[in-house]
Structure formats: C-alpha cells, structure tokens
C-alpha cells in the first residue's frame, strides 16, 4: 500500500519516555503494535521486515523501545515480563490519546519475551485487542493469563526450534480463544533461513486480515 509516512515519535509515559517509529497511511486496516524480545529494540531487522510487509497489506505499524537505555543495560529488567506488559499497556493507552491517530482495530505482534507481554496485555484489554501474533515467542511466560485472552492468537515457531515448539504447544493448550500454531519448516529461532521470514510475514498478514473487523478501511478524520 502506498502513501505511508514514517516518523519517529517520543512516547511520554508516567515512568519513562520511549522512542518509537510510527508508520501511517491515509487509509488503514488497523494498527499493528510490535513488541520486541529481550536484548532487541525497535530497530530489530526481523520486525522491520514484517512491518514493511504488513504496511503493503494496508496496516499502520508502531515499533517502539519497551525500555530506556538505562533499563535495557540491566539484564534482569529485560526479562521483567510484568514491566514489559505494563509498558505495552501504557503505550496502547498513549496511542488512544493521540489526536493524529484515528481509532483503528488494534493488533499485537510479539517476538520472544515480547510475545508474553503481548498476551498478558491482550488478557487485560479483552476485546480491545483484535488479534495477536507471536513469532518465535515465549507465550509460556504468560501461562497463567492465557485462558483470559480473547483475541484470536497465532503462534509461529521455526521447525528446527524444538525447545520453543514444546513451550508453544504448552501455551496453545492453555489458550481458550480462536487459535492456531504454525510451524515454519526448516526455520531456526530467528528465521534466518531463506524464505522463512517471508513466510512469517505472510502468515501474520493473513491472520490479521482474517480477523479484521467489518470496517476494513478507516479514513483519517472520519
């Protein structure tokens, strides 16, 4: 989809100021918020690749840093799922306060530990979240909250990522929403093999499209 404008935004929260890259077009099918994993950032090349693919399908995207530079320097903070969940909830509320962002269907795309934060937030927000996709995620870290998730959830795992497959199978069994577990053949944890990240983008795009509300396109200002 043409017409996307990307700008860096300062996301001012009560306990931190975070940086984000917001990409929007005049007409959009929804807003996909990316939640990166531990040790990563909004500059994750894999998330950026998927974001570009989703933009071509007509989705706005927001990639943001969950932690400040100081927080990210602490290994323990990177794995503080409660803090990461709070940040995602706060950023979601921030989106709702921006006059420049129209009310849109809301989607989460989480990777690694970010997937746990995405699912925790989805459990908290209920029907406010329209769908969730996890890429190589650790949904097992949100295990106790998974039965409360209402958003249709797609878990994507690499076929060679055997340990994470087992953890995702455990999480899949706990989910009570519309759900799917997709195994990408010949892919390792980071989906670095040729064509595997393209498959992740295709699966995510189709999942979001399939679970897009009936108002498929929302115009700015409407």
C-alpha positions, 0 to 999 in steps of 0.5 A: 500500500502506498502513501505511508509516512514514517516518523519517529515519535517520543512516547511520554509515559508516567515512568519513562519516555520511549522512542518509537517509529510510527508508520501511517497511511491515509487509509488503514486496516488497523494498527499493528503494535510490535513488541520486541524480545529481550536484548532487541529494540525497535530497530530489530531487522526481523520486525522491520521486515514484517512491518514493511510487509504488513504496511503493503497489506494496508496496516499502520505499524508502531515499533517502539523501545519497551525500555530506556537505555538505562533499563535495557543495560540491566539484564534482569529488567529485560526479562521483567515480563510484568514491566514489559506488559505494563509498558505495552499497556501504557503505550496502547493507552498513549496511542488512544490519546493521540489526536493524529491517530484515528481509532483503528482495530488494534493488533499485537505482534510479539517476538520472544519475551515480547510475545508474553507481554503481548498476551498478558496485555491482550488478557487485560484489554479483552476485546480491545485487542483484535488479534495477536501474533507471536513469532518465535515467542515465549507465550509460556511466560504468560501461562497463567493469563492465557485462558483470559485472552480473547483475541484470536492468537497465532503462534509461529515457531521455526521447525528446527526450534524444538525447545520453543515448539514444546513451550508453544504447544504448552501455551496453545493448550492453555489458550481458550480463544480462536487459535492456531500454531504454525510451524515454519519448516526448516526455520531456526529461532530467528528465521534466518533461513531463506524464505522463512521470514517471508513466510512469517510475514505472510502468515501474520498478514493473513491472520490479521486480515482474517480477523479484521473487523467489518470496517476494513478501511478507516479514513483519517478524520472520519 
